[in-house]
């Protein structure tokens, strides 16, 4: 997908995933994995970090308080 979109994947990775980034590996107990990336720009809460989760949909969705709808607007779950 990144190739089709002509995105410099290694450049993006190098900018946001520093050598000391935090990763919580997948476990069958947690049913998800998480990576914390930095230098994302300040958010509404004043952080410059973001967490990315992937795993079982019911587990990931259960961790969320908001989502971005099809129009790009933040909504409360």
PDB file as gemmi writes it, atoms N, CA and C in Angstrom:
CRYST1    1.000    1.000    1.000  90.00  90.00  90.00 P 1                      
ATOM      1  N   UNK A   1       0.821  -1.191   0.000  1.00  0.00           N  
ATOM      2  CA  UNK A   1       0.000   0.000   0.000  1.00  0.00           C  
ATOM      3  C   UNK A   1       0.865   1.254   0.000  1.00  0.00           C  
ATOM      4  N   UNK A   2       1.923   1.247   0.819  1.00  0.00           N  
ATOM      5  CA  UNK A   2       2.793   2.418   0.900  1.00  0.00           C  
ATOM      6  C   UNK A   2       3.468   2.683  -0.445  1.00  0.00           C  
ATOM      7  N   UNK A   3       3.827   1.632  -1.156  1.00  0.00           N  
ATOM      8  CA  UNK A   3       4.465   1.781  -2.470  1.00  0.00           C  
ATOM      9  C   UNK A   3       3.476   2.382  -3.449  1.00  0.00           C  
ATOM     10  N   UNK A   4       2.228   1.900  -3.439  1.00  0.00           N  
ATOM     11  CA  UNK A   4       1.195   2.426  -4.335  1.00  0.00           C  
ATOM     12  C   UNK A   4       0.949   3.913  -4.099  1.00  0.00           C  
ATOM     13  N   UNK A   5       1.051   4.333  -2.848  1.00  0.00           N  
ATOM     14  CA  UNK A   5       0.817   5.736  -2.494  1.00  0.00           C  
ATOM     15  C   UNK A   5       2.079   6.580  -2.599  1.00  0.00           C  
ATOM     16  N   UNK A   6       3.189   5.958  -3.000  1.00  0.00           N  
ATOM     17  CA  UNK A   6       4.480   6.636  -3.171  1.00  0.00           C  
ATOM     18  C   UNK A   6       4.912   7.346  -1.882  1.00  0.00           C  
ATOM     19  N   UNK A   7       4.818   6.611  -0.755  1.00  0.00           N  
ATOM     20  CA  UNK A   7       5.203   7.140   0.549  1.00  0.00           C  
ATOM     21  C   UNK A   7       6.585   6.618   0.907  1.00  0.00           C  
ATOM     22  N   UNK A   8       7.448   7.495   1.403  1.00  0.00           N  
ATOM     23  CA  UNK A   8       8.781   7.113   1.854  1.00  0.00           C  
ATOM     24  C   UNK A   8       8.651   6.461   3.223  1.00  0.00           C  
ATOM     25  N   UNK A   9       8.391   5.160   3.216  1.00  0.00           N  
ATOM     26  CA  UNK A   9       8.133   4.409   4.437  1.00  0.00           C  
ATOM     27  C   UNK A   9       9.303   4.504   5.417  1.00  0.00           C  
ATOM     28  N   UNK A  10      10.519   4.317   4.947  1.00  0.00           N  
ATOM     29  CA  UNK A  10      11.689   4.370   5.822  1.00  0.00           C  
ATOM     30  C   UNK A  10      11.881   5.774   6.407  1.00  0.00           C  
ATOM     31  N   UNK A  11      11.567   6.805   5.623  1.00  0.00           N  
ATOM     32  CA  UNK A  11      11.658   8.169   6.122  1.00  0.00           C  
ATOM     33  C   UNK A  11      10.669   8.434   7.240  1.00  0.00           C  
ATOM     34  N   UNK A  12       9.441   7.973   7.057  1.00  0.00           N  
ATOM     35  CA  UNK A  12       8.404   8.137   8.082  1.00  0.00           C  
ATOM     36  C   UNK A  12       8.792   7.356   9.334  1.00  0.00           C  
ATOM     37  N   UNK A  13       9.234   6.120   9.141  1.00  0.00           N  
ATOM     38  CA  UNK A  13       9.639   5.292  10.279  1.00  0.00           C  
ATOM     39  C   UNK A  13      10.797   5.951  11.035  1.00  0.00           C  
ATOM     40  N   UNK A  14      11.784   6.456  10.315  1.00  0.00           N  
ATOM     41  CA  UNK A  14      12.932   7.094  10.955  1.00  0.00           C  
ATOM     42  C   UNK A  14      12.560   8.348  11.730  1.00  0.00           C  
ATOM     43  N   UNK A  15      11.567   9.073  11.247  1.00  0.00           N  
ATOM     44  CA  UNK A  15      11.145  10.307  11.919  1.00  0.00           C  
ATOM     45  C   UNK A  15      10.398  10.025  13.219  1.00  0.00           C  
ATOM     46  N   UNK A  16       9.533   9.010  13.226  1.00  0.00           N  
ATOM     47  CA  UNK A  16       8.644   8.776  14.364  1.00  0.00           C  
ATOM     48  C   UNK A  16       9.050   7.621  15.265  1.00  0.00           C  
ATOM     49  N   UNK A  17       9.778   6.646  14.743  1.00  0.00           N  
ATOM     50  CA  UNK A  17      10.183   5.502  15.566  1.00  0.00           C  
ATOM     51  C   UNK A  17      11.671   5.586  15.847  1.00  0.00           C  
ATOM     52  N   UNK A  18      11.996   6.234  16.922  1.00  0.00           N  
ATOM     53  CA  UNK A  18      13.388   6.378  17.321  1.00  0.00           C  
ATOM     54  C   UNK A  18      13.895   5.049  17.873  1.00  0.00           C  
ATOM     55  N   UNK A  19      15.186   4.953  18.040  1.00  0.00           N  
ATOM     56  CA  UNK A  19      15.800   3.722  18.532  1.00  0.00           C  
ATOM     57  C   UNK A  19      15.222   3.286  19.881  1.00  0.00           C  
ATOM     58  N   UNK A  20      14.822   4.238  20.702  1.00  0.00           N  
ATOM     59  CA  UNK A  20      14.347   3.914  22.045  1.00  0.00           C  
ATOM     60  C   UNK A  20      12.824   3.944  22.169  1.00  0.00           C  
ATOM     61  N   UNK A  21      12.108   3.687  21.071  1.00  0.00           N  
ATOM     62  CA  UNK A  21      10.651   3.726  21.169  1.00  0.00           C  
ATOM     63  C   UNK A  21      10.135   2.541  21.980  1.00  0.00           C  
ATOM     64  N   UNK A  22       8.934   2.687  22.503  1.00  0.00           N  
ATOM     65  CA  UNK A  22       8.358   1.667  23.377  1.00  0.00           C  
ATOM     66  C   UNK A  22       7.415   0.784  22.584  1.00  0.00           C  
ATOM     67  N   UNK A  23       7.594  -0.523  22.740  1.00  0.00           N  
ATOM     68  CA  UNK A  23       6.715  -1.480  22.065  1.00  0.00           C  
ATOM     69  C   UNK A  23       6.292  -2.541  23.072  1.00  0.00           C  
ATOM     70  N   UNK A  24       5.002  -2.810  23.107  1.00  0.00           N  
ATOM     71  CA  UNK A  24       4.449  -3.892  23.907  1.00  0.00           C  
ATOM     72  C   UNK A  24       4.058  -4.983  22.922  1.00  0.00           C  
ATOM     73  N   UNK A  25       4.787  -6.076  22.935  1.00  0.00           N  
ATOM     74  CA  UNK A  25       4.584  -7.148  21.967  1.00  0.00           C  
ATOM     75  C   UNK A  25       3.249  -7.852  22.182  1.00  0.00           C  
ATOM     76  N   UNK A  26       2.776  -8.487  21.137  1.00  0.00           N  
ATOM     77  CA  UNK A  26       1.523  -9.233  21.192  1.00  0.00           C  
ATOM     78  C   UNK A  26       1.652 -10.404  22.153  1.00  0.00           C  
ATOM     79  N   UNK A  27       0.612 -10.582  22.965  1.00  0.00           N  
ATOM     80  CA  UNK A  27       0.497 -11.793  23.779  1.00  0.00           C  
ATOM     81  C   UNK A  27      -0.922 -12.310  23.627  1.00  0.00           C  
ATOM     82  N   UNK A  28      -1.078 -13.611  23.752  1.00  0.00           N  
ATOM     83  CA  UNK A  28      -2.418 -14.187  23.619  1.00  0.00           C  
ATOM     84  C   UNK A  28      -3.320 -13.762  24.767  1.00  0.00           C  
ATOM     85  N   UNK A  29      -2.743 -13.418  25.912  1.00  0.00           N  
ATOM     86  CA  UNK A  29      -3.540 -12.952  27.048  1.00  0.00           C  
ATOM     87  C   UNK A  29      -4.110 -11.560  26.773  1.00  0.00           C  
ATOM     88  N   UNK A  30      -3.265 -10.641  26.256  1.00  0.00           N  
ATOM     89  CA  UNK A  30      -3.710  -9.271  25.983  1.00  0.00           C  
ATOM     90  C   UNK A  30      -4.454  -9.167  24.658  1.00  0.00           C  
ATOM     91  N   UNK A  31      -4.156 -10.040  23.709  1.00  0.00           N  
ATOM     92  CA  UNK A  31      -4.778 -10.073  22.377  1.00  0.00           C  
ATOM     93  C   UNK A  31      -4.586  -8.766  21.608  1.00  0.00           C  
ATOM     94  N   UNK A  32      -3.450  -8.132  21.840  1.00  0.00           N  
ATOM     95  CA  UNK A  32      -3.124  -6.916  21.113  1.00  0.00           C  
ATOM     96  C   UNK A  32      -1.633  -6.628  21.256  1.00  0.00           C  
ATOM     97  N   UNK A  33      -1.130  -5.743  20.406  1.00  0.00           N  
ATOM     98  CA  UNK A  33       0.222  -5.223  20.546  1.00  0.00           C  
ATOM     99  C   UNK A  33       0.125  -3.725  20.413  1.00  0.00           C  
ATOM    100  N   UNK A  34       1.087  -3.019  21.007  1.00  0.00           N  
ATOM    101  CA  UNK A  34       1.054  -1.565  21.021  1.00  0.00           C  
ATOM    102  C   UNK A  34       2.444  -1.013  20.758  1.00  0.00           C  
ATOM    103  N   UNK A  35       2.495   0.107  20.055  1.00  0.00           N  
ATOM    104  CA  UNK A  35       3.743   0.846  19.859  1.00  0.00           C  
ATOM    105  C   UNK A  35       3.464   2.306  20.157  1.00  0.00           C  
ATOM    106  N   UNK A  36       4.382   2.936  20.868  1.00  0.00           N  
ATOM    107  CA  UNK A  36       4.255   4.355  21.172  1.00  0.00           C  
ATOM    108  C   UNK A  36       5.231   5.100  20.278  1.00  0.00           C  
ATOM    109  N   UNK A  37       4.715   6.023  19.490  1.00  0.00           N  
ATOM    110  CA  UNK A  37       5.565   6.812  18.604  1.00  0.00           C  
ATOM    111  C   UNK A  37       5.616   8.245  19.126  1.00  0.00           C  
ATOM    112  N   UNK A  38       6.686   8.939  18.786  1.00  0.00           N  
ATOM    113  CA  UNK A  38       6.869  10.304  19.292  1.00  0.00           C  
ATOM    114  C   UNK A  38       7.003  11.281  18.138  1.00  0.00           C  
ATOM    115  N   UNK A  39       7.112  12.557  18.471  1.00  0.00           N  
ATOM    116  CA  UNK A  39       7.244  13.643  17.487  1.00  0.00           C  
ATOM    117  C   UNK A  39       6.064  13.683  16.513  1.00  0.00           C  
ATOM    118  N   UNK A  40       4.862  13.528  17.042  1.00  0.00           N  
ATOM    119  CA  UNK A  40       3.651  13.524  16.212  1.00  0.00           C  
ATOM    120  C   UNK A  40       3.017  14.902  16.110  1.00  0.00           C  
ATOM    121  N   UNK A  41       3.567  15.861  16.800  1.00  0.00           N  
ATOM    122  CA  UNK A  41       2.934  17.168  16.874  1.00  0.00           C  
ATOM    123  C   UNK A  41       2.066  17.203  18.115  1.00  0.00           C  
ATOM    124  N   UNK A  42       1.953  18.354  18.695  1.00  0.00           N  
ATOM    125  CA  UNK A  42       1.204  18.471  19.942  1.00  0.00           C  
ATOM    126  C   UNK A  42      -0.273  18.194  19.715  1.00  0.00           C  
ATOM    127  N   UNK A  43      -0.872  17.439  20.630  1.00  0.00           N  
ATOM    128  CA  UNK A  43      -2.289  17.098  20.538  1.00  0.00           C  
ATOM    129  C   UNK A  43      -3.100  18.050  21.403  1.00  0.00           C  
ATOM    130  N   UNK A  44      -4.392  17.828  21.430  1.00  0.00           N  
ATOM    131  CA  UNK A  44      -5.267  18.666  22.256  1.00  0.00           C  
ATOM    132  C   UNK A  44      -4.966  18.514  23.741  1.00  0.00           C  
ATOM    133  N   UNK A  45      -4.283  17.430  24.121  1.00  0.00           N  
ATOM    134  CA  UNK A  45      -3.937  17.201  25.526  1.00  0.00           C  
ATOM    135  C   UNK A  45      -2.504  17.616  25.840  1.00  0.00           C  
ATOM    136  N   UNK A  46      -1.785  18.144  24.853  1.00  0.00           N  
ATOM    137  CA  UNK A  46      -0.438  18.635  25.075  1.00  0.00           C  
ATOM    138  C   UNK A  46       0.666  17.603  24.932  1.00  0.00           C  
ATOM    139  N   UNK A  47       0.354  16.414  24.402  1.00  0.00           N  
ATOM    140  CA  UNK A  47       1.361  15.375  24.217  1.00  0.00           C  
ATOM    141  C   UNK A  47       1.899  15.411  22.798  1.00  0.00           C  
ATOM    142  N   UNK A  48       3.140  14.925  22.624  1.00  0.00           N  
ATOM    143  CA  UNK A  48       3.679  14.774  21.269  1.00  0.00           C  
ATOM    144  C   UNK A  48       3.887  13.293  20.948  1.00  0.00           C  
ATOM    145  N   UNK A  49       3.154  12.435  21.652  1.00  0.00           N  
ATOM    146  CA  UNK A  49       3.238  10.992  21.438  1.00  0.00           C  
ATOM    147  C   UNK A  49       1.864  10.437  21.090  1.00  0.00           C  
ATOM    148  N   UNK A  50       1.901   9.298  20.425  1.00  0.00           N  
ATOM    149  CA  UNK A  50       0.664   8.625  20.023  1.00  0.00           C  
ATOM    150  C   UNK A  50       0.881   7.123  20.190  1.00  0.00           C  
ATOM    151  N   UNK A  51      -0.156   6.414  20.607  1.00  0.00           N  
ATOM    152  CA  UNK A  51      -0.060   4.959  20.725  1.00  0.00           C  
ATOM    153  C   UNK A  51      -0.839   4.327  19.575  1.00  0.00           C  
ATOM    154  N   UNK A  52      -0.237   3.328  18.975  1.00  0.00           N  
ATOM    155  CA  UNK A  52      -0.885   2.574  17.904  1.00  0.00           C  
ATOM    156  C   UNK A  52      -1.127   1.162  18.418  1.00  0.00           C  
ATOM    157  N   UNK A  53      -2.368   0.710  18.318  1.00  0.00           N  
ATOM    158  CA  UNK A  53      -2.745  -0.629  18.764  1.00  0.00           C  
ATOM    159  C   UNK A  53      -3.159  -1.456  17.569  1.00  0.00           C  
ATOM    160  N   UNK A  54      -2.861  -2.751  17.636  1.00  0.00           N  
ATOM    161  CA  UNK A  54      -3.460  -3.665  16.670  1.00  0.00           C  
ATOM    162  C   UNK A  54      -3.688  -4.979  17.374  1.00  0.00           C  
ATOM    163  N   UNK A  55      -4.749  -5.649  16.966  1.00  0.00           N  
ATOM    164  CA  UNK A  55      -5.089  -6.910  17.600  1.00  0.00           C  
ATOM    165  C   UNK A  55      -6.557  -7.215  17.404  1.00  0.00           C  
ATOM    166  N   UNK A  56      -7.106  -7.990  18.311  1.00  0.00           N  
ATOM    167  CA  UNK A  56      -8.511  -8.381  18.234  1.00  0.00           C  
ATOM    168  C   UNK A  56      -9.397  -7.137  18.285  1.00  0.00           C  
ATOM    169  N   UNK A  57     -10.323  -7.053  17.342  1.00  0.00           N  
ATOM    170  CA  UNK A  57     -11.131  -5.835  17.222  1.00  0.00           C  
ATOM    171  C   UNK A  57     -11.890  -5.485  18.493  1.00  0.00           C  
ATOM    172  N   UNK A  58     -12.422  -6.465  19.185  1.00  0.00           N  
ATOM    173  CA  UNK A  58     -13.182  -6.172  20.405  1.00  0.00           C  
ATOM    174  C   UNK A  58     -12.268  -5.649  21.515  1.00  0.00           C  
ATOM    175  N   UNK A  59     -11.017  -6.069  21.523  1.00  0.00           N  
ATOM    176  CA  UNK A  59     -10.065  -5.589  22.521  1.00  0.00           C  
ATOM    177  C   UNK A  59      -9.621  -4.164  22.184  1.00  0.00           C  
ATOM    178  N   UNK A  60      -9.296  -3.931  20.929  1.00  0.00           N  
ATOM    179  CA  UNK A  60      -8.859  -2.598  20.503  1.00  0.00           C  
ATOM    180  C   UNK A  60      -9.988  -1.592  20.695  1.00  0.00           C  
ATOM    181  N   UNK A  61     -11.188  -1.931  20.253  1.00  0.00           N  
ATOM    182  CA  UNK A  61     -12.328  -1.025  20.395  1.00  0.00           C  
ATOM    183  C   UNK A  61     -12.629  -0.751  21.861  1.00  0.00           C  
ATOM    184  N   UNK A  62     -12.455  -1.750  22.715  1.00  0.00           N  
ATOM    185  CA  UNK A  62     -12.673  -1.574  24.148  1.00  0.00           C  
ATOM    186  C   UNK A  62     -11.673  -0.618  24.788  1.00  0.00           C  
ATOM    187  N   UNK A  63     -10.548  -0.386  24.125  1.00  0.00           N  
ATOM    188  CA  UNK A  63      -9.525   0.538  24.631  1.00  0.00           C  
ATOM    189  C   UNK A  63      -9.776   1.978  24.194  1.00  0.00           C  
ATOM    190  N   UNK A  64     -10.734   2.178  23.304  1.00  0.00           N  
ATOM    191  CA  UNK A  64     -10.970   3.498  22.710  1.00  0.00           C  
ATOM    192  C   UNK A  64     -12.052   4.275  23.448  1.00  0.00           C  
ATOM    193  N   UNK A  65     -11.899   5.585  23.461  1.00  0.00           N  
ATOM    194  CA  UNK A  65     -12.935   6.469  24.003  1.00  0.00           C  
ATOM    195  C   UNK A  65     -13.560   7.304  22.895  1.00  0.00           C  
ATOM    196  N   UNK A  66     -12.832   7.449  21.757  1.00  0.00           N  
ATOM    197  CA  UNK A  66     -13.281   8.255  20.632  1.00  0.00           C  
ATOM    198  C   UNK A  66     -12.917   7.559  19.327  1.00  0.00           C  
ATOM    199  N   UNK A  67     -13.502   8.015  18.239  1.00  0.00           N  
ATOM    200  CA  UNK A  67     -13.108   7.555  16.918  1.00  0.00           C  
ATOM    201  C   UNK A  67     -13.275   8.703  15.934  1.00  0.00           C  
ATOM    202  N   UNK A  68     -12.639   8.582  14.792  1.00  0.00           N  
ATOM    203  CA  UNK A  68     -12.761   9.577  13.729  1.00  0.00           C  
ATOM    204  C   UNK A  68     -13.732   9.024  12.698  1.00  0.00           C  
ATOM    205  N   UNK A  69     -14.830   9.739  12.439  1.00  0.00           N  
ATOM    206  CA  UNK A  69     -15.826   9.241  11.493  1.00  0.00           C  
ATOM    207  C   UNK A  69     -15.372   9.450  10.049  1.00  0.00           C  
ATOM    208  N   UNK A  70     -16.204   9.048   9.094  1.00  0.00           N  
ATOM    209  CA  UNK A  70     -15.863   9.131   7.675  1.00  0.00           C  
ATOM    210  C   UNK A  70     -15.617  10.554   7.199  1.00  0.00           C  
ATOM    211  N   UNK A  71     -16.153  11.541   7.918  1.00  0.00           N  
ATOM    212  CA  UNK A  71     -15.949  12.955   7.547  1.00  0.00           C  
ATOM    213  C   UNK A  71     -14.734  13.552   8.246  1.00  0.00           C  
ATOM    214  N   UNK A  72     -14.016  12.728   9.038  1.00  0.00           N  
ATOM    215  CA  UNK A  72     -12.834  13.213   9.726  1.00  0.00           C  
ATOM    216  C   UNK A  72     -13.120  13.930  11.028  1.00  0.00           C  
ATOM    217  N   UNK A  73     -14.319  13.758  11.550  1.00  0.00           N  
ATOM    218  CA  UNK A  73     -14.731  14.439  12.786  1.00  0.00           C  
ATOM    219  C   UNK A  73     -14.618  13.463  13.957  1.00  0.00           C  
ATOM    220  N   UNK A  74     -14.035  13.939  15.060  1.00  0.00           N  
ATOM    221  CA  UNK A  74     -13.882  13.116  16.257  1.00  0.00           C  
ATOM    222  C   UNK A  74     -15.228  12.949  16.942  1.00  0.00           C  
ATOM    223  N   UNK A  75     -15.560  11.689  17.279  1.00  0.00           N  
ATOM    224  CA  UNK A  75     -16.817  11.386  17.969  1.00  0.00           C  
ATOM    225  C   UNK A  75     -16.542  10.530  19.187  1.00  0.00           C  
ATOM    226  N   UNK A  76     -17.373  10.685  20.213  1.00  0.00           N  
ATOM    227  CA  UNK A  76     -17.273   9.870  21.436  1.00  0.00           C  
ATOM    228  C   UNK A  76     -17.962   8.545  21.171  1.00  0.00           C  
ATOM    229  N   UNK A  77     -17.362   7.462  21.659  1.00  0.00           N  
ATOM    230  CA  UNK A  77     -17.992   6.139  21.538  1.00  0.00           C  
ATOM    231  C   UNK A  77     -19.120   5.982  22.515  1.00  0.00           C  
TER     232      UNK A  77                                                      
END                                                                             
